């Protein structure tokens, strides 16, 4: 996303095919997040005639901690009709690992969105 030409092409494809792209799942942001964009003010693309929202982006929590965050993982299911369901995130409680050589019983904090 730091190269302008790639950024423009990426958002142009997403905006053009916004009715076909149902959800996009990414990681490596260290924090869990749900994002969307409007058809206006997208990268360096000209605004569309009519405004609409698109780009449903689920950002999974990062496995590596950053800036006080706990590492986490996300999983969900896709039904036969392509509906995302049973979203669940789990975060490792790093405080329980500090100074503890026994990592056989790690504490996970679940968040169940289903």
N, C-alpha and C positions, 0 to 999 in steps of 0.2 A: 504494500500500500504506500510505500515511500517513493515509488517511481511514478511520475505523473502519467506517462503513457499507459502503464499497466493499470493504474487506478481508473483512468477514464474508460478503458476498454472493459474492465471488470464491471463498473457501475452501469455502463451503457448496455451490456448484456443483461444484467439483472433488471434494469428498468424496462428494456425492450420485451423481455420474456417474463415480466412480473406475474402474469397469470399462470404460467407454467411452473415457476420455481416456488414451491410451497414453503420450504424451510431450508435454511442453511445452518449447518452445525460446524462450529470451529472451536479451537482451543488456543492455548498459549497466550492468554491474556491475564493469567493469574487470578482473575476475579470472575465470578459468574455474572452474566448479564444477558438481557434480552433487548434487542435493538430493532429499529425499523427506520426507514428513510421516507422522505416525501419526494415526489417526482420533481420538485423544484429545488434549486440550489444544490445539485448533485455534481460533485467534482467540478470540471470545467465544461460540463455539457449544457447546451441551451435548455431552458425550461420548457416543459411540455405545455400544450394549449390548455388542457384540463389537469387539475392537480389531483393526485392520488398517492396513497401510501403503499410502500412495497418493502421488500427485503426484510423478511422476518428472520432475524439472525439470533440463534441461541449460542452464546459463548459459554463454553464449559469452564469450570474453575480450573486453574492450573495445577498440575501435579507438583510443581516446584513452588515453594513458598516465596513470597515477595512482599516486602514492606509490611510485615506483621500479619500477613494472611496465612491461613492454614491450607495445606495442599488438599485437593479434592478431586473427585471423579464424578462424572454424570453418566447416567444411562437411562434409556427410555425404549419403548417398543413402537413399532410401526404396524398398524393394523392392516388387514388385507385391502382395505379401501384407502390406504396411505395416510391414515390419521395418526399423528404422533400421540402417544398416550403413556400413562404410568411414568411420568418424569420423576426422577429421584436423583438427588445429589448427596454425596457423603464427604465429610471433611474430617481429616485426621487431626486430633487434638495434639498439637506439638508440645504443649506444656507437660503432658504426661510422659514424653520421651526424654526430656532434659535430665541428664545425669542418670538415666535408667538404662542399664545394659541389656535388660530383658525386653525385647521387642516382640515377644511371642503373643502378647495380649494387648494389642493396640486399641485405643479408644477412638471410635468413629462417631461423629455426630451426623445423623441422617436428617435430610429434609425431603419429605415425600409430598410432591405436588399433585399426585393422582387423587 
